[in-house]
Amino acid sequence: MGYRDFLNIVYYHGKDILEHDRMKLEKKFIQHGDYSVYEHSISVAVYSLRLAYYFNIDVDIRSLVRGALLHDYFLYDWHVYNPE
C-alpha cells in the first residue's frame, strides 16, 4: 500500500472531522515550522496507519484515524499569548 492508499483511508474514516468548520480553522494555525495543524494531523493519521500496516498490528482503524486527527485539536493559535 502506498501513501495515497493510506490517505484515502484517512478521508474515508475522518471525512466528517476534516470537513467540520472548526477543524478547517486549523489550516490557519502553524505548528511544526511551516505545516498547519490541519496538515500535521492528517500526516499523523497516515503515518499511524502505515506503522500499524507495516508491523501488522490489529487496530480499530476508524478509532486510530479519528484519534490521530484530533490529537492536537485545540482551536486557537498557541503562538499568540492569551491567558484564557
C-alpha positions as CSV (number, residue, x, y, z in Angstrom):
1,M,0.0,0.0,0.0
2,G,1.2,3.5,-0.8
3,Y,0.8,6.9,0.8
4,R,-2.3,7.7,-1.4
5,D,-4.0,4.5,-0.2
6,F,-3.5,5.4,3.4
7,L,-4.6,9.0,2.7
8,N,-7.8,7.6,1.2
9,I,-8.4,5.6,4.4
10,V,-7.9,8.8,6.5
11,Y,-10.5,10.6,4.4
12,Y,-12.9,7.7,4.5
13,H,-12.9,7.4,8.3
14,G,-12.3,11.1,9.1
15,K,-14.3,13.0,6.4
16,D,-16.7,14.4,8.9
17,I,-13.9,15.7,11.1
18,L,-11.9,17.1,8.2
19,E,-14.9,18.9,6.8
20,H,-16.0,20.4,10.1
21,D,-15.7,24.2,10.1
22,R,-13.7,24.2,13.4
23,M,-11.2,21.7,12.0
24,K,-10.8,23.8,8.9
25,L,-9.7,26.7,11.2
26,E,-6.6,24.6,11.9
27,K,-5.4,25.3,8.4
28,K,-4.5,28.8,9.7
29,F,-2.5,27.6,12.7
30,I,1.1,26.7,12.1
31,Q,2.6,24.0,14.3
32,H,5.8,22.5,13.1
33,G,7.8,25.0,11.1
34,D,5.6,25.6,8.0
35,Y,2.9,22.9,8.5
36,S,-0.5,23.8,9.6
37,V,-2.1,21.8,12.5
38,Y,-4.5,20.5,9.9
39,E,-1.7,19.1,7.7
40,H,0.1,17.8,10.7
41,S,-3.0,15.9,11.9
42,I,-3.5,14.3,8.6
43,S,0.2,13.3,8.5
44,V,-0.1,11.7,11.9
45,A,-3.1,9.7,10.8
46,V,-1.4,8.5,7.7
47,Y,1.8,7.5,9.5
48,S,-0.1,5.8,12.3
49,L,-1.9,3.7,9.6
50,R,1.4,3.0,7.9
51,L,3.0,1.8,11.2
52,A,0.1,-0.4,12.0
53,Y,0.2,-1.9,8.5
54,Y,4.0,-2.4,8.5
55,F,4.1,-4.1,11.9
56,N,0.8,-6.0,11.2
57,I,-0.9,-4.6,14.3
58,D,-4.6,-5.4,14.7
59,V,-6.1,-2.0,15.3
60,D,-9.5,-0.4,15.1
61,I,-8.7,1.7,12.0
62,R,-11.6,4.1,12.5
63,S,-10.5,4.9,16.0
64,L,-6.9,5.2,15.1
65,V,-7.6,7.7,12.3
66,R,-10.0,9.8,14.3
67,G,-7.7,9.9,17.4
68,A,-4.8,10.9,15.2
69,L,-6.8,13.6,13.5
70,L,-7.9,15.0,16.9
71,H,-4.7,14.7,18.9
72,D,-3.9,18.4,18.5
73,Y,-7.4,19.7,18.3
74,F,-7.4,23.0,20.2
75,L,-8.9,25.7,18.0
76,Y,-6.5,28.5,18.9
77,D,-3.2,29.8,17.8
78,W,-0.9,28.9,20.6
79,H,1.7,31.3,19.3
80,V,-0.4,34.2,20.4
81,Y,-0.4,34.6,24.2
82,N,-3.9,34.5,25.8
83,P,-4.2,33.7,29.5
84,E,-7.7,32.3,28.9
